[in-house]
Amino acid sequence: MIVLHKLNGNEFVLNAAHIETVEEKPDTTITLINDRIYLVKEGAEEVINRTIEYYQKIHSLQKA
């Protein structure tokens, strides 16, 4: 799960495993595998970095 912010500033948590695409057009648009779309304040690179961190945490927990 990653913490993001909607364009109105409201914080929400998104299940990173459901992300299909992340685009900047110009707002960052996240499309999930169920075709649901979220517009977020964070840039695409930040969304990608948070997703990578999420998977690194999952991987380190599995090793423990």
Buried (B, 14 or more C-beta within 10 A) or exposed (E): EBEBEEEEEEEEEBEBEEBEEBEEEEEBBBBBEEEEEBEBBBEBEBBBEBBEEBEEEEEEEEEE
